[in-house]
C-alpha cells in the first residue's frame, strides 16, 4: 500500500481501545519519531526498506490525525 493510499484510508485503520484513551505521550513524541524515521530513510539505499519506512511514517501520520486532533 502506498503512502497516499494509507493516508486516504486513515479512517479504516483500526486501533486498540487504549490508543484513544492514553495517547498524549504518542502525540507528544510523534514529531521526533517521524523526524528520526525520515533521517533513517534518507540513509538507506534499499528501495524496499525506504518504502516500508515511508509506509510506517504514513501510518503514523494517519493514526496521529485520528487520536491527536
Protein Blocks (a to p, Z undefined) as FASTA:
>chain_A
ZZklmmmmmmmpccdfklmmmmmlmmmmmmmmmmmmmmmmmmpmblmlmmmmmmmmmmmm
mmmmmmmZZ
